[in-house]
């Protein structure tokens, strides 16, 4: 397959917010597996904002194993910005312009984004990411809502963009070609989905985890998380990923006839005390090591 064939494809780019690589490796994700092998990759950022700024300029998490298969050949990167420094690395799609979205919009694609974490709430003037899209749908809680236990530790479904795959697909299929971005917060704390609902135990574990994220607990005493507690929380993220995989299966089936290029990755991972801290936004292998899948729908 030539570069021009790839460059003319519609695109689906999905970020699984906060999803750890080890969680992805242990999860049952048959729809993601259709894209190709799970790749262990290194993220360009440690939290949502800088990572997505890099992603939107074509800097995806880089596979640790080197070149990966795409369209019948090995590539080092899918997109390469004209502003990038000279390199002998093989890239599939060169582009100009300030962002991927600007590049595809200039070529007549319908460019659409959807998000669920508060960095994508366009009603917050400080949020720059949604403004990079001609059209953006936000499904999460308002960025300026009070961050209380009641608002943060809650069951979610309608707040998750992948609960709206029919609507997203219909909007894409109105156009001849499309670029669809979806930020998927199901794998972000509190990890709640229809497949990982709250229980009394998980609510208490999440309360303690938020204290550790916020730096209001030091990992000892009554708010400490034991190994079995951490495993229970990781299981919630695993179930949240498996729910996302099921919803991506629905999205893929609706868009498959267009044979788009699909890229799914985490923007960053999450530390659960391995280096003495919890959460993300700091350098640690569990934060920077993320899952990556890429492939062409309808190619077998």
TILUM-230822 format. One line per field, with one value per atom (N, C-alpha, C): atom name; x, y, z; residue in three letters. Coordinates in pm, whole numbers. Layout:
// residues N
at: [CA/...]
X: [X/...]
Y: [Y/...]
Z: [Z/...]
aa: [ALA/...]
END
This chain:
// residues 300
at: [N/CA/C/N/CA/C/N/CA/C/N/CA/C/N/CA/C/N/CA/C/N/CA/C/N/CA/C/N/CA/C/N/CA/C/N/CA/C/N/CA/C/N/CA/C/N/CA/C/N/CA/C/N/CA/C/N/CA/C/N/CA/C/N/CA/C/N/CA/C/N/CA/C/N/CA/C/N/CA/C/N/CA/C/N/CA/C/N/CA/C/N/CA/C/N/CA/C/N/CA/C/N/CA/C/N/CA/C/N/CA/C/N/CA/C/N/CA/C/N/CA/C/N/CA/C/N/CA/C/N/CA/C/N/CA/C/N/CA/C/N/CA/C/N/CA/C/N/CA/C/N/CA/C/N/CA/C/N/CA/C/N/CA/C/N/CA/C/N/CA/C/N/CA/C/N/CA/C/N/CA/C/N/CA/C/N/CA/C/N/CA/C/N/CA/C/N/CA/C/N/CA/C/N/CA/C/N/CA/C/N/CA/C/N/CA/C/N/CA/C/N/CA/C/N/CA/C/N/CA/C/N/CA/C/N/CA/C/N/CA/C/N/CA/C/N/CA/C/N/CA/C/N/CA/C/N/CA/C/N/CA/C/N/CA/C/N/CA/C/N/CA/C/N/CA/C/N/CA/C/N/CA/C/N/CA/C/N/CA/C/N/CA/C/N/CA/C/N/CA/C/N/CA/C/N/CA/C/N/CA/C/N/CA/C/N/CA/C/N/CA/C/N/CA/C/N/CA/C/N/CA/C/N/CA/C/N/CA/C/N/CA/C/N/CA/C/N/CA/C/N/CA/C/N/CA/C/N/CA/C/N/CA/C/N/CA/C/N/CA/C/N/CA/C/N/CA/C/N/CA/C/N/CA/C/N/CA/C/N/CA/C/N/CA/C/N/CA/C/N/CA/C/N/CA/C/N/CA/C/N/CA/C/N/CA/C/N/CA/C/N/CA/C/N/CA/C/N/CA/C/N/CA/C/N/CA/C/N/CA/C/N/CA/C/N/CA/C/N/CA/C/N/CA/C/N/CA/C/N/CA/C/N/CA/C/N/CA/C/N/CA/C/N/CA/C/N/CA/C/N/CA/C/N/CA/C/N/CA/C/N/CA/C/N/CA/C/N/CA/C/N/CA/C/N/CA/C/N/CA/C/N/CA/C/N/CA/C/N/CA/C/N/CA/C/N/CA/C/N/CA/C/N/CA/C/N/CA/C/N/CA/C/N/CA/C/N/CA/C/N/CA/C/N/CA/C/N/CA/C/N/CA/C/N/CA/C/N/CA/C/N/CA/C/N/CA/C/N/CA/C/N/CA/C/N/CA/C/N/CA/C/N/CA/C/N/CA/C/N/CA/C/N/CA/C/N/CA/C/N/CA/C/N/CA/C/N/CA/C/N/CA/C/N/CA/C/N/CA/C/N/CA/C/N/CA/C/N/CA/C/N/CA/C/N/CA/C/N/CA/C/N/CA/C/N/CA/C/N/CA/C/N/CA/C/N/CA/C/N/CA/C/N/CA/C/N/CA/C/N/CA/C/N/CA/C/N/CA/C/N/CA/C/N/CA/C/N/CA/C/N/CA/C/N/CA/C/N/CA/C/N/CA/C/N/CA/C/N/CA/C/N/CA/C/N/CA/C/N/CA/C/N/CA/C/N/CA/C/N/CA/C/N/CA/C/N/CA/C/N/CA/C/N/CA/C/N/CA/C/N/CA/C/N/CA/C/N/CA/C/N/CA/C/N/CA/C/N/CA/C/N/CA/C/N/CA/C/N/CA/C/N/CA/C/N/CA/C/N/CA/C/N/CA/C/N/CA/C/N/CA/C/N/CA/C/N/CA/C/N/CA/C/N/CA/C/N/CA/C/N/CA/C/N/CA/C/N/CA/C/N/CA/C/N/CA/C/N/CA/C/N/CA/C/N/CA/C/N/CA/C/N/CA/C/N/CA/C/N/CA/C/N/CA/C/N/CA/C/N/CA/C/N/CA/C/N/CA/C/N/CA/C/N/CA/C/N/CA/C/N/CA/C/N/CA/C/N/CA/C/N/CA/C/N/CA/C/N/CA/C/N/CA/C/N/CA/C/N/CA/C/N/CA/C/N/CA/C/N/CA/C/N/CA/C/N/CA/C/N/CA/C/N/CA/C/N/CA/C/N/CA/C/N/CA/C/N/CA/C/N/CA/C/N/CA/C/N/CA/C/N/CA/C/N/CA/C/N/CA/C/N/CA/C/N/CA/C/N/CA/C/N/CA/C/N/CA/C/N/CA/C/N/CA/C/N/CA/C/N/CA/C/N/CA/C/N/CA/C/N/CA/C/N/CA/C/N/CA/C/N/CA/C/N/CA/C/N/CA/C]
X: [85/0/88/54/135/96/186/157/30/9/-108/-237/-235/-353/-387/-286/-309/-353/-291/-319/-461/-523/-659/-766/-727/-823/-890/-1014/-1072/-995/-1009/-927/-1015/-988/-1045/-928/-917/-811/-877/-842/-904/-796/-817/-728/-803/-744/-797/-732/-801/-739/-692/-564/-501/-482/-503/-499/-355/-329/-197/-174/-46/-12/-39/-3/-22/-170/-255/-398/-446/-400/-439/-392/-271/-215/-293/-359/-433/-582/-628/-770/-813/-941/-1000/-1055/-985/-1021/-1024/-1122/-1125/-1141/-1209/-1226/-1099/-1028/-898/-799/-809/-718/-734/-851/-872/-785/-739/-655/-512/-468/-329/-281/-155/-103/-99/-117/-97/50/80/218/244/361/406/474/423/471/503/577/620/549/474/394/480/440/513/478/384/345/300/283/244/103/35/-105/-174/-304/-388/-344/-322/-299/-174/-55/63/62/9/7/-81/-198/-285/-231/-164/-98/1/75/169/96/-7/-83/-140/-194/-258/-157/-29/77/144/81/129/225/255/352/280/255/191/289/239/330/415/544/638/656/631/650/793/808/941/1014/938/999/1049/1026/1070/959/992/891/778/658/540/465/383/316/197/184/69/54/-60/-84/13/60/147/294/333/475/505/632/672/697/647/669/714/785/826/723/643/542/432/311/200/203/208/210/345/381/504/479/495/475/588/554/656/749/704/785/881/870/956/1100/1193/1333/1363/1463/1496/1524/1477/1494/1489/1559/1553/1443/1370/1262/1151/1090/986/851/784/650/554/428/330/266/237/159/225/295/346/233/242/138/197/132/167/58/74/-27/3/-66/-35/-81/-183/-235/-284/-303/-366/-505/-580/-716/-718/-625/-618/-581/-490/-449/-567/-643/-754/-870/-895/-1002/-971/-845/-805/-827/-820/-840/-987/-1076/-1218/-1281/-1209/-1265/-1358/-1458/-1532/-1449/-1411/-1325/-1410/-1419/-1508/-1436/-1455/-1395/-1501/-1471/-1559/-1472/-1513/-1433/-1518/-1452/-1524/-1448/-1316/-1244/-1244/-1230/-1261/-1168/-1053/-968/-1039/-1145/-1215/-1348/-1374/-1496/-1477/-1539/-1521/-1582/-1670/-1729/-1630/-1517/-1412/-1315/-1307/-1222/-1075/-1028/-887/-854/-954/-930/-907/-786/-752/-778/-784/-790/-917/-1038/-1157/-1164/-1103/-1104/-1023/-944/-868/-954/-1080/-1171/-1282/-1318/-1435/-1563/-1573/-1689/-1638/-1694/-1653/-1773/-1786/-1893/-1832/-1885/-1834/-1944/-1910/-2010/-1984/-1873/-1836/-1899/-1859/-1909/-1846/-1911/-1855/-1721/-1627/-1492/-1491/-1584/-1585/-1682/-1734/-1820/-1735/-1797/-1723/-1671/-1541/-1478/-1490/-1611/-1637/-1638/-1640/-1649/-1775/-1884/-2010/-2005/-1935/-1929/-1824/-1719/-1611/-1633/-1684/-1705/-1850/-1875/-2011/-2015/-2128/-2146/-2161/-2107/-2109/-2157/-2229/-2257/-2277/-2379/-2403/-2288/-2209/-2093/-1976/-1987/-1878/-1904/-1814/-1839/-1870/-1809/-1833/-1971/-2047/-2188/-2270/-2208/-2279/-2223/-2183/-2120/-2213/-2342/-2434/-2436/-2445/-2446/-2316/-2204/-2074/-2060/-2102/-2092/-2182/-2302/-2393/-2336/-2274/-2214/-2099/-2018/-1907/-1958/-2061/-2108/-2185/-2213/-2273/-2173/-2045/-1939/-1876/-1815/-1746/-1623/-1550/-1433/-1437/-1382/-1391/-1263/-1241/-1139/-1212/-1221/-1291/-1192/-1195/-1116/-1211/-1178/-1258/-1163/-1180/-1112/-1204/-1157/-1238/-1200/-1286/-1252/-1292/-1344/-1388/-1273/-1151/-1034/-966/-1022/-973/-1047/-977/-1043/-1172/-1288/-1314/-1335/-1304/-1309/-1448/-1552/-1687/-1749/-1811/-1884/-1997/-2086/-2185/-2123/-1997/-1929/-1845/-1830/-1754/-1827/-1949/-2028/-1976/-2019/-1979/-2041/-1964/-2012/-1969/-2015/-1971/-1819/-1764/-1619/-1543/-1585/-1511/-1525/-1639/-1656/-1555/-1536/-1441/-1298/-1266/-1132/-1104/-1203/-1184/-1169/-1242/-1225/-1082/-1025/-887/-788/-819/-729/-728/-843/-846/-764/-767/-683/-535/-496/-357/-324/-417/-397/-380/-461/-461/-350/-273/-163/-206/-331/-380/-363/-302/-268/-129/-58/81/99/-11/-1/19/-13/-3/-122/-144/-257/-385/-497/-628/-662/-598/-625/-529/-442/-347/-422/-363/-416/-324/-379/-302/-296/-211/-196/-330/-411/-540/-632/-619/-697/-656/-526/-474/-521/-517/-561/-710/-788/-931/-954/-876/-889/-841/-731/-684/-786/-854/-960/-1073/-1104/-1204/-1160/-1032/-985/-989/-956/-961/-1103/-1200/-1339/-1383/-1332/-1364/-1307/-1187/-1129/-1208/-1250/-1326/-1463/-1522/-1644/-1614/-1504/-1466/-1444/-1382/-1361/-1494/-1592/-1723/-1788/-1774/-1831/-1752/-1622/-1544/-1583/-1618/-1667/-1791/-1882/-2000/-1962/-1870/-1826/-1759/-1673/-1603/-1702/-1805/-1901/-1979/-2005/-2079/-1993/-1863/-1774/-1691/-1699/-1609/-1614/-1733/-1744/-1659/-1626/-1539/-1390/-1359/-1222/-1124/-1157/-1069/-941/-843/-725/-767/-735/-774/-650/-639/-531/-595/-562/-611/-492/-481/-369/-413/-337/-356/-275/-323/-244/-135/-159/-61/-111/-29/-71/-102/-79/-116/-24/26/109/24/41/-30/71/157/250/381/400/522/649/641/755/732/628/599/492/435/330/210/102/-20/-65/-129/-181/-84/-91/-6/33/94/144/286/352/492/562/694/766/783/733/751/718/787/758/612/541/401/313/362/289/320/446/487/471/451/436/288/248/106/80/-45/-83/-109/-83/-108/-152/-262/-307/-327/-297/-327/-352/-437/-467/-570/-611/-706/-831/-944/-1069/-1102/-1155/-1194/-1081/-965/-849/-821/-917/-899/-848]
Y: [-120/0/125/223/343/445/543/651/725/744/820/746/611/534/559/557/583/727/819/961/998/919/949/881/802/732/827/795/857/808/878/850/844/746/741/736/836/845/845/747/731/731/807/800/740/638/572/639/733/820/740/754/697/547/482/335/283/199/139/30/15/-90/-228/-252/-386/-422/-322/-347/-388/-314/-347/-487/-523/-653/-768/-742/-848/-847/-748/-734/-816/-847/-915/-807/-781/-672/-723/-803/-862/-761/-651/-552/-474/-439/-373/-468/-597/-694/-702/-665/-667/-564/-463/-360/-408/-502/-547/-577/-610/-647/-529/-559/-458/-422/-293/-245/-174/-200/-130/-1/113/239/338/440/543/673/725/845/971/1072/1198/1289/1247/1332/1250/1315/1244/1279/1372/1397/1447/1469/1486/1600/1718/1835/1825/1802/1798/1679/1566/1450/1477/1534/1559/1671/1768/1869/1803/1705/1630/1542/1470/1383/1461/1577/1655/1713/1703/1740/1616/1502/1380/1298/1342/1271/1170/1053/946/883/807/726/639/630/559/416/317/177/149/83/53/-47/-127/-231/-180/-53/1/0/-15/-11/-111/-73/-157/-169/-274/-296/-204/-149/-69/-72/-120/-123/-210/-318/-411/-376/-277/-243/-193/-183/-135/15/83/226/258/368/416/511/574/670/675/708/721/857/962/1098/1163/1254/1331/1476/1565/1708/1765/1858/1928/2008/2038/2115/2027/1894/1804/1813/1784/1789/1675/1691/1586/1452/1346/1212/1111/1000/889/790/816/727/727/614/598/640/734/774/752/723/687/808/914/1026/1158/1224/1358/1460/1563/1666/1802/1906/2042/2101/2224/2287/2267/2342/2341/2216/2146/2027/1927/1803/1703/1749/1809/1849/1956/2052/2155/2094/1998/1931/1861/1783/1710/1802/1904/1999/2070/2106/2175/2086/1954/1860/1821/1887/1866/1759/1705/1606/1675/1601/1648/1614/1712/1694/1713/1606/1602/1546/1607/1557/1534/1444/1417/1388/1435/1414/1402/1357/1339/1383/1408/1463/1615/1684/1827/1912/1863/1939/1962/1886/1898/1970/2032/2110/2248/2270/2395/2515/2492/2604/2668/2601/2657/2735/2867/2947/2907/2848/2811/2685/2612/2488/2515/2486/2514/2396/2274/2157/2150/2167/2154/2260/2376/2482/2450/2342/2300/2226/2198/2123/2214/2198/2270/2232/2106/2056/1973/1998/1920/1895/1771/1731/1693/1751/1721/1655/1543/1464/1459/1512/1498/1602/1597/1695/1831/1942/2074/2092/2155/2170/2247/2340/2423/2373/2252/2198/2163/2166/2137/1995/1979/1847/1780/1741/1674/1523/1450/1304/1263/1339/1304/1324/1428/1453/1368/1330/1253/1103/1056/912/882/852/834/733/667/582/669/622/700/613/673/612/722/804/911/1012/1020/1110/1053/930/865/875/937/954/824/712/587/529/590/553/609/694/765/730/603/564/580/557/572/716/810/951/991/949/984/927/802/739/809/843/911/1044/1118/1245/1223/1120/1091/1051/968/913/1014/1130/1237/1295/1272/1326/1216/1255/1157/1102/1191/1151/1224/1160/1218/1193/1279/1262/1270/1156/1151/1126/1213/1195/1171/1072/1045/1027/1113/1093/1008/892/796/798/855/866/747/639/527/467/471/414/514/633/735/718/741/739/821/772/660/524/510/380/319/400/344/343/230/210/112/83/-22/-158/-179/-305/-297/-179/-162/-62/-97/-4/5/110/130/26/-17/-96/-22/-66/-2/-12/-128/-145/-56/-54/27/176/217/359/398/312/341/339/243/238/362/407/527/651/658/772/780/667/664/692/642/667/816/881/1024/1102/1061/1127/1115/999/978/1059/1064/1147/1294/1336/1478/1514/1413/1440/1464/1424/1446/1323/1219/1101/1058/992/956/807/737/594/507/558/478/509/427/449/397/451/398/424/522/552/480/396/324/223/194/91/-29/-144/-267/-323/-423/-483/-530/-591/-642/-527/-410/-294/-241/-234/-189/-282/-413/-508/-491/-460/-437/-314/-208/-87/-110/-185/-217/-304/-390/-470/-381/-274/-180/-115/-74/-15/-118/-242/-348/-365/-370/-382/-258/-140/-18/-22/-78/-93/-193/-302/-402/-347/-261/-192/-103/-27/59/-23/-139/-226/-267/-298/-337/-222/-102/16/51/32/53/-49/-170/-268/-218/-154/-96/16/103/212/158/58/0/-62/-129/-192/-87/27/134/206/213/289/199/68/-24/-17/12/15/126/229/337/302/189/139/245/305/411/357/443/421/445/350/361/354/448/450/462/370/373/363/457/455/519/497/574/702/806/929/922/846/824/708/660/554/608/526/560/486/555/489/452/330/282/248/343/327/258/219/147/229/359/445/533/499/575/681/691/790/724/800/753/857/810/900/919/1037/1067/1214/1263/1401/1410/1295/1292/1178/1188/1085/956/850/716/618/504/408/366/355/316/426/549/663/679/658/686/566/446/327/302/300/297/195/151/63/141/76/135/26/51/-35/52/1/76/-24/16/-71/-7/-83/-37/-124/-63/-139/-194/-315/-375/-440/-453/-512/-654/-714/-850/-858]
Z: [0/0/0/-83/-94/12/30/125/86/-46/-89/-55/-62/-22/124/210/352/375/304/324/285/198/154/238/336/421/519/553/672/794/906/1025/1148/1234/1368/1466/1551/1651/1789/1872/2003/2110/2216/2332/2450/2508/2627/2748/2807/2906/3028/3061/3181/3178/3064/3061/3070/3167/3185/3080/3042/2945/3003/3129/3184/3196/3219/3221/3082/2980/2843/2803/2846/2810/2873/2985/3055/3024/2950/2923/2801/2793/2677/2585/2474/2384/2239/2204/2070/1957/1982/1876/1850/1955/1936/1869/1901/1841/1690/1639/1494/1422/1494/1433/1412/1492/1488/1627/1642/1774/1869/1997/2100/2106/2098/2102/2234/2289/2409/2362/2405/2350/2462/2425/2520/2487/2585/2563/2561/2481/2483/2600/2686/2798/2917/3030/3153/3200/3130/3160/3034/3042/2924/2833/2889/2805/2718/2774/2688/2592/2636/2548/2427/2447/2332/2243/2301/2217/2123/2174/2090/1989/2035/1944/1828/1855/1750/1652/1686/1592/1533/1549/1486/1569/1691/1774/1863/1807/1882/1980/2077/2158/2066/2096/2008/2055/1968/2008/2050/2164/2215/2127/2050/1966/1833/1803/1674/1572/1441/1336/1360/1316/1336/1203/1187/1059/1039/919/881/729/683/540/463/526/457/458/536/547/687/719/849/849/950/962/1104/1119/1251/1310/1223/1267/1162/1207/1110/1045/1126/1072/1098/1009/1029/987/1082/1056/974/886/808/899/1021/1116/1195/1181/1256/1207/1295/1256/1158/1074/975/1042/978/1033/921/940/845/880/986/1025/920/898/798/856/790/831/716/749/648/582/661/609/649/559/590/583/665/661/695/644/680/767/806/890/1037/1122/1265/1339/1289/1357/1254/1299/1213/1170/1262/1230/1122/1129/1026/891/893/770/703/780/720/684/764/730/599/579/455/333/354/244/227/297/278/364/462/553/654/700/817/939/1016/1132/1257/1335/1450/1571/1686/1810/1916/2008/2122/2244/2360/2480/2605/2712/2838/2961/2952/3067/3054/3167/3170/3084/3044/2951/2817/2790/2663/2675/2788/2807/2744/2629/2555/2627/2724/2796/2893/2919/3005/2915/2929/2841/2841/2950/2958/2879/2833/2760/2612/2565/2426/2331/2384/2297/2211/2269/2183/2074/2096/1996/1872/1876/1759/1658/1693/1608/1554/1426/1375/1447/1490/1564/1681/1800/1916/2006/2051/2142/2276/2382/2516/2597/2662/2734/2885/2933/3073/3163/3290/3386/3357/3388/3364/3434/3364/3418/3549/3566/3686/3793/3776/3880/4001/4118/4241/4239/4261/4258/4394/4427/4554/4532/4642/4631/4557/4581/4517/4365/4320/4176/4107/4180/4117/4126/4239/4255/4222/4097/4051/3938/3923/3807/3683/3572/3448/3332/3243/3112/3009/3030/2933/2928/3034/3035/2955/2909/2837/2687/2610/2467/2394/2435/2363/2392/2481/2494/2379/2297/2190/2052/2035/1908/1789/1808/1696/1646/1739/1701/1634/1689/1631/1491/1473/1341/1240/1281/1189/1141/1232/1193/1094/1119/1027/889/886/759/675/732/653/553/577/491/409/297/213/284/354/431/565/668/801/880/978/1081/1213/1283/1410/1522/1622/1744/1860/1943/2064/2182/2281/2410/2497/2539/2612/2760/2846/2988/3072/3011/3095/3173/3118/3186/3281/3291/3385/3518/3629/3760/3753/3792/3883/3815/3686/3618/3611/3629/3632/3492/3459/3335/3367/3273/3297/3329/3290/3321/3448/3504/3629/3718/3760/3841/3984/4051/4189/4281/4380/4492/4619/4732/4856/4870/4833/4846/4748/4621/4525/4554/4604/4642/4749/4848/4954/4901/4815/4757/4673/4598/4516/4603/4712/4804/4852/4890/4938/4825/4706/4592/4556/4559/4531/4634/4758/4858/4821/4773/4732/4607/4512/4392/4431/4526/4563/4660/4703/4796/4937/4972/5108/5196/5140/5219/5179/5267/5240/5218/5200/5171/5293/5409/5531/5620/5721/5811/5751/5799/5760/5614/5552/5411/5316/5367/5282/5195/5079/4990/4996/5032/5032/4890/4871/4738/4683/4766/4718/4678/4744/4708/4571/4550/4420/4310/4335/4234/4203/4304/4281/4194/4216/4136/3993/3978/3843/3769/3843/3781/3732/3805/3758/3627/3620/3495/3382/3413/3311/3257/3347/3303/3224/3264/3191/3050/3035/2903/2820/2881/2808/2764/2847/2804/2684/2692/2579/2452/2466/2350/2288/2371/2318/2242/2295/2227/2100/2104/1982/1876/1918/1822/1750/1824/1761/1664/1708/1621/1495/1512/1397/1299/1349/1259/1180/1240/1171/1068/1093/1004/913/931/862/711/654/508/447/527/477/486/552/564/617/731/783/845/855/936/1081/1169/1310/1398/1489/1588/1725/1814/1952/2045/2138/2233/2363/2468/2591/2580/2645/2648/2753/2858/2964/3048/3137/3228/3365/3464/3601/3696/3797/3897/4017/4065/4183/4292/4322/4432/4397/4270/4233/4263/4244/4274/4396/4472/4594/4575/4454/4430/4363/4352/4287/4185/4078/3977/3862/3800/3684/3690/3582/3584/3636/3649/3691/3616/3599/3523/3602/3545/3601/3489/3480/3371/3362/3476/3469/3414/3418/3362/3213/3177/3038/2945/2998/2914/2888/2761/2726/2615/2602/2492/2363/2250/2118/2023/1953/1843/1720/1602/1481/1367/1275/1163/1072/972/872/881/911/916/778/776/651/574/640/572/621/687/734/874]
aa: [UNK/UNK/UNK/UNK/UNK/UNK/UNK/UNK/UNK/UNK/UNK/UNK/UNK/UNK/UNK/UNK/UNK/UNK/UNK/UNK/UNK/UNK/UNK/UNK/UNK/UNK/UNK/UNK/UNK/UNK/UNK/UNK/UNK/UNK/UNK/UNK/UNK/UNK/UNK/UNK/UNK/UNK/UNK/UNK/UNK/UNK/UNK/UNK/UNK/UNK/UNK/UNK/UNK/UNK/UNK/UNK/UNK/UNK/UNK/UNK/UNK/UNK/UNK/UNK/UNK/UNK/UNK/UNK/UNK/UNK/UNK/UNK/UNK/UNK/UNK/UNK/UNK/UNK/UNK/UNK/UNK/UNK/UNK/UNK/UNK/UNK/UNK/UNK/UNK/UNK/UNK/UNK/UNK/UNK/UNK/UNK/UNK/UNK/UNK/UNK/UNK/UNK/UNK/UNK/UNK/UNK/UNK/UNK/UNK/UNK/UNK/UNK/UNK/UNK/UNK/UNK/UNK/UNK/UNK/UNK/UNK/UNK/UNK/UNK/UNK/UNK/UNK/UNK/UNK/UNK/UNK/UNK/UNK/UNK/UNK/UNK/UNK/UNK/UNK/UNK/UNK/UNK/UNK/UNK/UNK/UNK/UNK/UNK/UNK/UNK/UNK/UNK/UNK/UNK/UNK/UNK/UNK/UNK/UNK/UNK/UNK/UNK/UNK/UNK/UNK/UNK/UNK/UNK/UNK/UNK/UNK/UNK/UNK/UNK/UNK/UNK/UNK/UNK/UNK/UNK/UNK/UNK/UNK/UNK/UNK/UNK/UNK/UNK/UNK/UNK/UNK/UNK/UNK/UNK/UNK/UNK/UNK/UNK/UNK/UNK/UNK/UNK/UNK/UNK/UNK/UNK/UNK/UNK/UNK/UNK/UNK/UNK/UNK/UNK/UNK/UNK/UNK/UNK/UNK/UNK/UNK/UNK/UNK/UNK/UNK/UNK/UNK/UNK/UNK/UNK/UNK/UNK/UNK/UNK/UNK/UNK/UNK/UNK/UNK/UNK/UNK/UNK/UNK/UNK/UNK/UNK/UNK/UNK/UNK/UNK/UNK/UNK/UNK/UNK/UNK/UNK/UNK/UNK/UNK/UNK/UNK/UNK/UNK/UNK/UNK/UNK/UNK/UNK/UNK/UNK/UNK/UNK/UNK/UNK/UNK/UNK/UNK/UNK/UNK/UNK/UNK/UNK/UNK/UNK/UNK/UNK/UNK/UNK/UNK/UNK/UNK/UNK/UNK/UNK/UNK/UNK/UNK/UNK/UNK/UNK/UNK/UNK/UNK/UNK/UNK/UNK/UNK/UNK/UNK/UNK/UNK/UNK/UNK/UNK/UNK/UNK/UNK/UNK/UNK/UNK/UNK/UNK/UNK/UNK/UNK/UNK/UNK/UNK/UNK/UNK/UNK/UNK/UNK/UNK/UNK/UNK/UNK/UNK/UNK/UNK/UNK/UNK/UNK/UNK/UNK/UNK/UNK/UNK/UNK/UNK/UNK/UNK/UNK/UNK/UNK/UNK/UNK/UNK/UNK/UNK/UNK/UNK/UNK/UNK/UNK/UNK/UNK/UNK/UNK/UNK/UNK/UNK/UNK/UNK/UNK/UNK/UNK/UNK/UNK/UNK/UNK/UNK/UNK/UNK/UNK/UNK/UNK/UNK/UNK/UNK/UNK/UNK/UNK/UNK/UNK/UNK/UNK/UNK/UNK/UNK/UNK/UNK/UNK/UNK/UNK/UNK/UNK/UNK/UNK/UNK/UNK/UNK/UNK/UNK/UNK/UNK/UNK/UNK/UNK/UNK/UNK/UNK/UNK/UNK/UNK/UNK/UNK/UNK/UNK/UNK/UNK/UNK/UNK/UNK/UNK/UNK/UNK/UNK/UNK/UNK/UNK/UNK/UNK/UNK/UNK/UNK/UNK/UNK/UNK/UNK/UNK/UNK/UNK/UNK/UNK/UNK/UNK/UNK/UNK/UNK/UNK/UNK/UNK/UNK/UNK/UNK/UNK/UNK/UNK/UNK/UNK/UNK/UNK/UNK/UNK/UNK/UNK/UNK/UNK/UNK/UNK/UNK/UNK/UNK/UNK/UNK/UNK/UNK/UNK/UNK/UNK/UNK/UNK/UNK/UNK/UNK/UNK/UNK/UNK/UNK/UNK/UNK/UNK/UNK/UNK/UNK/UNK/UNK/UNK/UNK/UNK/UNK/UNK/UNK/UNK/UNK/UNK/UNK/UNK/UNK/UNK/UNK/UNK/UNK/UNK/UNK/UNK/UNK/UNK/UNK/UNK/UNK/UNK/UNK/UNK/UNK/UNK/UNK/UNK/UNK/UNK/UNK/UNK/UNK/UNK/UNK/UNK/UNK/UNK/UNK/UNK/UNK/UNK/UNK/UNK/UNK/UNK/UNK/UNK/UNK/UNK/UNK/UNK/UNK/UNK/UNK/UNK/UNK/UNK/UNK/UNK/UNK/UNK/UNK/UNK/UNK/UNK/UNK/UNK/UNK/UNK/UNK/UNK/UNK/UNK/UNK/UNK/UNK/UNK/UNK/UNK/UNK/UNK/UNK/UNK/UNK/UNK/UNK/UNK/UNK/UNK/UNK/UNK/UNK/UNK/UNK/UNK/UNK/UNK/UNK/UNK/UNK/UNK/UNK/UNK/UNK/UNK/UNK/UNK/UNK/UNK/UNK/UNK/UNK/UNK/UNK/UNK/UNK/UNK/UNK/UNK/UNK/UNK/UNK/UNK/UNK/UNK/UNK/UNK/UNK/UNK/UNK/UNK/UNK/UNK/UNK/UNK/UNK/UNK/UNK/UNK/UNK/UNK/UNK/UNK/UNK/UNK/UNK/UNK/UNK/UNK/UNK/UNK/UNK/UNK/UNK/UNK/UNK/UNK/UNK/UNK/UNK/UNK/UNK/UNK/UNK/UNK/UNK/UNK/UNK/UNK/UNK/UNK/UNK/UNK/UNK/UNK/UNK/UNK/UNK/UNK/UNK/UNK/UNK/UNK/UNK/UNK/UNK/UNK/UNK/UNK/UNK/UNK/UNK/UNK/UNK/UNK/UNK/UNK/UNK/UNK/UNK/UNK/UNK/UNK/UNK/UNK/UNK/UNK/UNK/UNK/UNK/UNK/UNK/UNK/UNK/UNK/UNK/UNK/UNK/UNK/UNK/UNK/UNK/UNK/UNK/UNK/UNK/UNK/UNK/UNK/UNK/UNK/UNK/UNK/UNK/UNK/UNK/UNK/UNK/UNK/UNK/UNK/UNK/UNK/UNK/UNK/UNK/UNK/UNK/UNK/UNK/UNK/UNK/UNK/UNK/UNK/UNK/UNK/UNK/UNK/UNK/UNK/UNK/UNK/UNK/UNK/UNK/UNK/UNK/UNK/UNK/UNK/UNK/UNK/UNK/UNK/UNK/UNK/UNK/UNK/UNK/UNK/UNK/UNK/UNK/UNK/UNK/UNK/UNK/UNK/UNK/UNK/UNK/UNK/UNK/UNK/UNK/UNK/UNK/UNK/UNK/UNK/UNK/UNK/UNK/UNK/UNK/UNK/UNK/UNK/UNK/UNK/UNK/UNK/UNK/UNK/UNK/UNK/UNK/UNK/UNK/UNK/UNK/UNK/UNK/UNK/UNK/UNK/UNK/UNK/UNK/UNK/UNK/UNK/UNK/UNK/UNK/UNK/UNK/UNK/UNK/UNK/UNK/UNK/UNK/UNK/UNK/UNK/UNK/UNK/UNK/UNK/UNK/UNK/UNK/UNK/UNK/UNK/UNK/UNK/UNK/UNK/UNK/UNK/UNK/UNK/UNK/UNK/UNK/UNK/UNK/UNK/UNK/UNK/UNK/UNK/UNK/UNK/UNK/UNK/UNK/UNK/UNK/UNK/UNK/UNK/UNK/UNK/UNK]
END
